[in-house]
């Protein structure tokens, strides 16, 4: 699928926070995610097409635009392969606190994934005392992160942002098994074609139904997994995986046969878990 969404480089500093939040608000109805919603530098936005295949696939992202150079040159990129030998237990880390409640949601096919936007500011996570508010969640097939060199069938990213503009992404790995009944509220209205018009889901959706019971995680500093691959993102990859039915996974695959970035080098970064 093709997309002509506007992208530019994200500056994660206090000086740019106002610009960032304004950019998010301006594009709230366009179906773009925080990965997509970057403040535009200069007087005009560049329309840059990127994808997961062909000449605009991940291996070429860094060549598509000066704004995408971090995709090629960055040293703290995501996703990664989580290997046991690299994981260090840290007794000072506590399990992430997740505060999700049934919420009104809408979903959109933005050309790269199915994105679900959550209404309101009541859903958040707390990580080492810092609060990050949920902005949206979306899906990748197969998983972007690997564990021991193996993909899961899918991966879910809950994207959060703190008051000072920092991103934290809570990742849930998914494999086929039992059906997730709550997911059917979304999947019954999956948009098969790219569109800027969001589909509002009637009633409320229980976000916590997408999480495993155990919230122990792997932690590391990484990046957005889509252009411009901005670094400075706190990743929380939950260790316990969840199940969806083969039909539920197949429904997403029928729209996006694959939408994952390959794993990136760890490059000496800390990969930690709760001690």
N, C-alpha and C positions, 0 to 999 in steps of 0.2 A: 504494500500500500504506500501511497505517496502522501507526503505531508509538507505543507509550506508554512509551518508555524514559526513565528519570530523567536530567535534565540540571541543571547548575548552573554557576556561573562558576568558571573555573580561575584560581588565583592563582599566577603563576610566580615565587615567592620562596622563599628558604630556609626561612622560617617555616612555609610550607605544604607543604614537600616530603614530610614524614612523612604528612600527610593525603592527599596526592596518591597516593603509593605504596600506601597502605592501600586507597584507593578503587579503584585498579586491581586489586589482588589480590582484593578482595571481589567484583568483577564479572567476574573472569576467565572464568567459565563461562557468562556470559550472552550472549556473542556481541557485546559492545560493544567498540568501538575506543577508543584514547586520545582521539579526538575526543569520544566519548560519555562516557568515564569521567571525570567531573568531581567533585571533592569537593563534597558538599552543604553549603550554608551554612544555618544555622538548625536547627530541631528536626525539620522534616519536609521530605521531598523533594517538589518539584512535578513532576507528570507533564504534560509539554508535548508535544503532537503537532506535528511539523513535517514538511514534505515538499518535493517539487520541483514541485508543481503546485497550482493553485487558491488558496484563501485562506490556505494555510499554506506557500506557495512562497517562494523566496528573497527576493522583493521585500517580503514581509511578516514575515520572521523577526524583525526588530528590534521589531516590535509585539506579538509573541506572549508575551513575558515580559520583566520587568526584567533578568533574567539574560542575555537575548539582545540587549541594547541595543547592544553593540559591533558586531553585524552591520550596524547602521544608521549608527552614529556613528563607528566606527573609521576611522582614517586610514592603517592599514597592513594592509589586507585582501587576501586571496587568494581566487581566482586572479587573474592579470593577463594582459594582452596583451603579449607580448615583442616589442618593435619594435627593429630594428637601430639606429635613431637614439638610443635610450635606453641601449644597452649600452656600458659602458666596460670596456676591458681593464685588468686589475690584475696587474702583474708579481709581486706578492707572493702571489697566490693560486696554489695548486697543485691538481691534479685530486683529487677526492675519492677516498680509499682505501676500497675495499669489501672486507670480509672476510665472505663468505657461504660456507657449506658445505652439503652435503646434510643435510636436517634432517627431523625428524618434524613434521607439520603437521596441522591440522584446519581445516575451513571451515564457515561459517555464513552463512545469509541473515538479516541483522539488520533487514530492512525498508527499508534505504537502499542497500545494496550487498552484494556477496559479500566477506566478510572472511576472511582466512587468518591463523590464529594459529600462531606458530612456537614449538616447544617448546625450552626451554633459553635460555641467555644467551650462546651462542657466536658469534652473528652480529652484526656491527657495522660501522659506518663510522667513519672518522677524517677530521675536517674541521679543517684548520689546527691539527693537534695535539690536538684534543679528540675523545674517543671517545663515540659514541652507539650504544646497544644497540637492535637491532631488536625491536620489540614485535609488529607485525603488518603485513600489507599488504592493500590493497583496491583497487577498480576504479571508474572513472567512465566514463560514455558519454553524449555525446561527451566529448572531453577537456575538462578545466576550464581549463587554460592554453591560450592561443592563441599562435601565432607568426606575426607579420605579419598579424594579424587573421583567421587561419584556425585552425579546430579540427582536431585529429587525430581519428581515429575513436574512440579510447579513451585512457585515461590510467591508469597504475598508480602508486599511492602506497605507498612503503615508509616506515612511520612508526617513528622511532627516538626514544629518550629518553636523555639523559646522566645521570650520577650526581647532578648537581645539579638535575635535574628539567626541563631545557630540551629542547624538541622540535626535531628536524630531520627533514624529509620529503624523501626522494629520489624524484623524479618521472620516470617513463618514458612517453614518448608512443608510441602504437601506431597503425599503419595496416594495412590488409589487404594480404596478399601470401602469402608462404610460411607453411606450418603450423609452429607451435611444438610439437614432439613432446612435450616435457616437460610443457607445459601440460595435455595430455590426462589426466595423472594427476589433476588437479583437476577439469577440465571433465567428466570421465566421471561425476562424482558431484555435479554442481551441484545445490544445494537450490533448488527452484523456489518454495517457500513460506517465509515468515518463520517462524523458530523460534528458541527459546533453546537447542536441542540442537545441538551441533556434530557434524559428520561427520568422523571420524578417517580420514585417508588412510593406507592401508597402505604400509609401507616408508618410504623417505625421498624428499624432493622437493628437486631441485637448484635453489636460489633463483637462482644465477648465470645459469641458462638464460633468465631473464626480462630480462636486462640486455643492452644493446648492447656491442659491443667497445670503443668509444671512450667514455670517461667524462668528457669535457670538458662543462662545464655552464654554465648561467646561475645566478647567486646573487642572492638578495634576502631581506630581512626581511619576513615576512608574517604570516599568521594561519592558524588552522584554517579549512577551507572548509565546515564544518558548524557549526550552533549549538553553543556560544555564540560562535563566531568569535573565539576568544581570540587576541590578538596576541603577538608575541615568538617566532614560529616561524621557524627558518632553513630556507629553501627551496633545494633543489638540483635544477634542472630539466635533465636530460641533453639535450644538443643532438642527438645521434644518435638517431633513432627506430628502433623495432623493428617487425617484421612478425608478424602472426598471420593465419591463414587467414580468409576471409570467413565460413566456417562457425563458427569459434571466436568471432569477434566477434558473429555472429548469435545464438549460444547465449546470450550474456550479454544481448543486446538483447531477447531473447524474455522475459526475467525483469524487466529494468529498461530500458524503452524510452528513458529518459533519467534520469540522476542526477548532473547537473552544476550547480554554481553559476555564474552568469554572471561574466565578468571584472569586476574592480574597478579604480578609478582608481589609477595609480601614485603620485600625490600627491607628486612630488618625491623619492621614494625612490631609493637607489642600486640600479642593476641592473648587475651586474658579470659578467665572465667571466675565465677564466685568461688572463694575458698571454703 
